[in-house]
Amino acid sequence: MKVLIDTNVALDFLLHRKNYSFAVDIFGLAERNHITGFISASAITDIFFLSKGTLGKKPAKEALKDMLLVFKPATVTDDHIYQALDLDWNDFEDSVQYVVGEDLPVDYIITRNTQDYSLGTIPTVTPEQFLDTITDNEQ
């Protein structure tokens, strides 16, 4: 199963935010190769920018390196940018992530902002919903 991790879930993990435990469980699934996880290249730059203010530049880089041992960077091409612009969604970053997810193709986009992807056809779930889905499939 392939998943695309949204910026907010990666930040939950790196910054130990409120939803940290759910992000840890998802990262664990990817680390044990139960899922194949991706993070879009454009999100990686955002994640670094947002985490360096809390962690510091060097620790933020190290944290990203560790994360990218588990989650694969997903290329963002010029075609993705044009496709995202054509979607005309409210949040351009989400539209870029969505078209990257379509191109991979992923089974799920995992985000805490599912409503931002409501115009798409890829199933978009919260970390909690995804973990429930995985648990249900194993039973």
N, C-alpha and C positions, 0 to 999 in steps of 0.2 A: 504494500500500500504506500502510495506517495502522498506527501502532504507539503504544503507551503506554510511556513510559519510567518505570521504577520509581525511587524516591528514591535507592537505592544507586548506580545508574548515573549519575544526575545529579551526585551527590556525587563519584563517581570523576572526572568531568570537571572540576568546579569546584575540587576540592581536589588535583588531580593525584595521586590515590591509585594504588595498585598496578596497577589495571586501566585506567589513564588512556588508553592507546593505543587500546583497543577502543572506549571511550566517544567519543574524538575521531573515530574512523572513522564511528560512528553519527551523530554530530552533523554531520559532513561530508556524509553522505548526505541528511540533512534540509535542510541549508543549500543543497545543489544541487538540491533538490526531487525527489530520487529516492524519498524516502519522505515521508509526512506524519506528523510526530511530535507527540505530546501528552504533557503532564505534568498530573496532576490538581491542581486548586487546593489541595486539602488537602496534597498532597506539597510544593507550593511553599512553604507556610509552614514545613513541617518542614525543607526544604532550607535556607531562610534561617536558621532557628534553629541548625541544625547547622554551617553554614558561617561564620556570623559569629564564632564562637569562634576559628576558625583564621584567617580573612581579615580580620576586623574588620567593624563594622557597615556603613560606607559602601562598602568594596570588595565585600562580600557582596551589597549591593543592586545595585551596578553589574553584578556578574557575573550576577545573576538577570535584570536587564534585558536583557543581551546574550543570555542563554540563551532568553529569551522572544521574541527576534527570530526565532529558529529553531524553537522548539517552542511550540505553542499551549497556553495554559492550558485545561484541560478542567473545565467546571463540575461542582461537587459539589452536588447538590440534597438537599432533605430526603428525597425518595424514595430516593435512593442510600443515605443513612444508614440508613433503615429496612430496605432490601433487604440491606445489609451486615450489619445486626444479625441478620436472619433466617438468614443463611448460617451463623452460629455457628462461624466458622473460629477457629483459635487466635490469629491476628494480625488484629485489627480493621482496622488501617491497610491491610493487603493486601486484605481483603474490600471495603473502600471503593474501592480502586483497581480491583479486579476488576469491580465493578458499573458503575463509570464506563466502563471499557473495553468492557463489554457494550453499554452505551447508545450509544457512539460510532458504530458498532461498530468495534473494531480487529481487525487480522489477527493481531497478536502483542502480548504483554506482554514487554518486555525487562527482565530482572532478574538479579541474581546469586543470588537465592533462589527458584529455580524450584519447590522442594518446597513452599513456602508457598502456591502456587497449584494444587497437585495435585488439588484437588477441583473445579476449574473446567474449562470446556470450551474456553476461549480458549487457543490454543497459547502456551505460556510458555517462553521461551528465554533462555539467557545471551547476553551481548553477542557472545561468540565464535561461538556457534551461529547467531545471527542473521546475522552477517557471512558465515559459511559458506553459509547459505541464500541470501543475496543473490548471492554469488559463483556458486553452483550454478545459480541462475535465469538468470544473464547468459550462461552458456556454452551 
